[in-house]
Amino acid sequence: MSVDSLLIECLLSPERAATLAPAEWESLVCQGQAAGLLGRLLVALESSGRLEQVPPAPRRHLEWTRVVIESQKRAVRWEADCLRRALADLEQPFVLLKGAAYVLAGLPAAQGRLFGDVDILVAREELATAEALLERHGWVGAKPDAYDQRYFRDWMHELPPLRHGARGTILDVHHGLLPVTARLKPDADRLRRAARPIPGEEGLWTLAPVDMVLHAACHLFHEGEFQRGLRDLMDLDSLLRHFGSEPGFWADLIPRAREMDLGRPLHYALRTSACLLATPIAPEVLEASNADGPPALLASLMDQLFLRVLGGGEERADRAAAFFLYLRAHAQRMPPHLLLPHLARKSWRALFGLEADSAP
């Protein structure tokens, strides 16, 4: 069994942890840390009453993760309040995305979740105003390189990352879900029009449930960011389980995906989540989603690539799958006349150890 498979098995069936040998516990903790899922493992073990059965050494790791998670939640709430005050003069409300949205909205996806930055969505026509307001309140550009500035401002769906001068927190300000140069063209204005205020959090908004799922799907299955891919898939699983009980959610999901030009990412998301995490998705929903998938032969190949990258397996094959999906993500993000010079620049910078400062 691969380490990733062991992690998934223990997350889905915490009773499996009671049978682990010391070496397996060491592997499980290391993989959980790398995947950003130690907190989720802690929640799974605690909810099932299995935490007491964990040996002392790995249990200390898990308990320390609880401290980190609670600290991050307090920090995210503080950042959200700072953003609410900083952006109060915007004509249209900003929308919290991903981890910050899960925390402020009290969603199950926030339980045990570790994260590092805050993401928001603003109207594109108010982007310059938002940036000026944020700079006035201490956020400054974290990528001074001229090429990186052009990359984000001309081609991407977000500003270059901002770092707060005093707190050091990172903020990503989005004006869309996918790059301007991407083949798929989801309409961010429709997302914002359907956004919902967070009860009890005046001035803070989240995406509508179906749109939250679509954002999670396109982030993982279009953008190809797999460093914390299993964590992102767990987010998706949690959102589907939680919102799936709401009336009309499943009936609205696929039509909304097609309306937003996100049928293909949702197709991959539903198939992969059902396969790896046993997400309860009705067969008729999966069947309807198949109409948005690729031809059968390519669908089978993509299934295997996503399962390898997210579920683990033989290391050399995993690296090959990750590299292919990396190229695929860039090909979907930019047309060839932009993509080839961009990848050449990234390769040159990586060769000289400068990649950490370059654009994605």
Summary of the structure (lengths in Angstrom):
residues: 360
radius of gyration: 20.4
end to end distance: 32.6
largest distance: 57.7
contacts: 1144
relative contact order: 0.10
helix: 64%
strand: 7%
